[in-house]
Amino acid sequence: MLQLNHVPKILLALTAAYFLTSLGHFSHNAEFICEYPNLPAWLTRAQVYAVWAAITSVGALGLLLMRKKYMTAGLLLLAIYAALGFDGLGHYAVAPLELHPLMANVTILSEVAAAALLLPVALWLLALRLARGQTEAQHP
């Protein structure tokens, strides 16, 4: 079991929320790919899940590093993980919001909202560590 007793609970809660909303968005996208307007014809269900797995691995590695007490590197990866959540807005670059089905908009915007909550917390905790001059060998 992943034990992160030294990690702020708010960071864990926001990471879990982003994980779940990201899973919801990517699952909806994969399962209803034909309903998302103007996606490339070559994009497949399996590719959507593979991208989700790759993005999620960034966050998982961040948590693993934090568990191993590499807090700075872990927080940096969690910030990157959260920043990747804004990529869902790319759906609106290929087709406006009103052309997407309601559930697509709900899943896209939920993922972005969760990422928008996680990113500043991860960056704030990272900035605090850097301002204190804490090294990886030091605890949070």
C-alpha positions in Angstrom: 0.0 0.0 0.0 1.2 3.5 -0.8 1.9 5.3 2.4 2.3 9.0 2.2 1.8 10.1 5.8 4.2 13.0 5.3 2.3 14.4 2.4 -0.3 17.1 3.0 -3.8 15.5 2.9 -5.1 18.3 0.6 -2.5 17.4 -2.0 -3.5 13.7 -1.8 -7.2 14.6 -2.0 -6.7 16.9 -5.0 -4.5 14.4 -6.7 -7.2 11.7 -6.2 -9.9 14.1 -7.6 -7.8 14.9 -10.6 -7.1 11.2 -11.2 -10.8 10.3 -11.1 -11.9 13.2 -13.3 -9.1 12.4 -15.8 -10.2 8.8 -15.8 -13.8 9.9 -16.4 -12.9 12.2 -19.3 -10.5 9.7 -21.0 -13.0 6.8 -20.5 -15.8 8.9 -22.0 -13.6 10.0 -24.8 -12.5 6.4 -25.6 -15.9 4.9 -25.4 -17.7 7.6 -27.2 -14.9 8.7 -29.6 -17.3 9.0 -32.5 -19.3 11.7 -30.6 -16.4 14.0 -30.1 -16.4 16.4 -33.1 -13.5 16.8 -35.4 -11.1 14.3 -33.8 -8.6 12.8 -36.2 -10.0 9.7 -38.0 -6.8 7.7 -37.1 -7.4 8.1 -33.3 -8.6 4.9 -31.7 -10.1 3.9 -28.4 -6.9 2.0 -27.4 -4.8 5.1 -28.2 -6.9 7.3 -25.9 -6.5 4.8 -23.0 -2.7 4.6 -23.8 -2.4 8.4 -23.5 -4.3 8.4 -20.3 -2.0 5.7 -18.9 1.1 7.7 -19.9 -0.3 10.9 -18.3 -1.3 9.1 -15.2 2.1 7.5 -14.9 3.6 11.0 -14.4 1.4 11.5 -11.4 2.0 8.0 -10.1 5.8 8.5 -10.4 5.4 11.8 -8.5 3.6 10.1 -5.6 6.2 7.2 -5.6 9.0 9.7 -5.4 7.3 11.5 -2.6 6.8 8.2 -0.8 10.6 7.6 -1.1 11.1 11.1 0.4 12.2 12.7 -2.9 9.7 15.5 -2.2 11.0 18.1 -4.6 11.1 15.8 -7.6 7.7 14.3 -6.6 6.0 17.7 -6.3 7.5 18.8 -9.7 6.0 15.7 -11.3 2.7 16.2 -9.7 2.7 19.8 -11.0 3.5 18.5 -14.5 0.7 15.9 -14.1 -1.8 18.6 -13.2 -0.6 20.8 -16.0 -1.3 18.0 -18.4 -5.0 18.2 -17.3 -5.4 21.4 -19.3 -4.8 19.5 -22.5 -8.5 18.5 -22.5 -9.2 22.1 -23.5 -7.7 21.1 -26.9 -11.1 19.6 -27.7 -12.4 23.2 -28.0 -9.6 24.1 -30.4 -11.0 21.6 -32.9 -14.7 22.2 -32.3 -16.5 24.7 -30.1 -18.1 23.8 -26.8 -21.6 23.8 -28.2 -20.8 21.1 -30.8 -19.7 18.6 -28.1 -22.3 16.5 -26.3 -23.2 17.6 -22.8 -21.4 14.6 -21.1 -18.2 15.3 -23.1 -18.3 18.9 -21.9 -18.9 17.8 -18.3 -16.0 15.3 -18.3 -13.6 17.8 -20.1 -14.4 20.7 -17.8 -14.4 18.5 -14.7 -10.9 17.3 -15.5 -9.7 20.8 -16.2 -11.3 22.1 -12.9 -9.6 19.4 -10.9 -6.2 20.1 -12.6 -6.7 23.8 -11.9 -7.1 23.0 -8.2 -4.2 20.6 -8.0 -1.6 22.6 -9.9 -1.4 25.7 -7.6 -1.2 23.5 -4.5 1.6 21.4 -6.0 3.4 24.5 -7.1 2.9 26.3 -3.8 4.3 23.3 -1.9 7.2 23.1 -4.3 7.9 26.8 -4.0 7.9 26.5 -0.2 10.5 23.7 -0.3 12.7 25.6 -2.6 12.4 28.8 -0.6 13.4 26.9 2.5 16.3 25.4 0.6 15.2 21.9 1.6 17.1 19.1 0.0 15.7 15.7 -0.9 17.3 14.2 2.2 15.3 16.5 4.4 11.7 15.7 5.3 8.8 18.1 4.5 
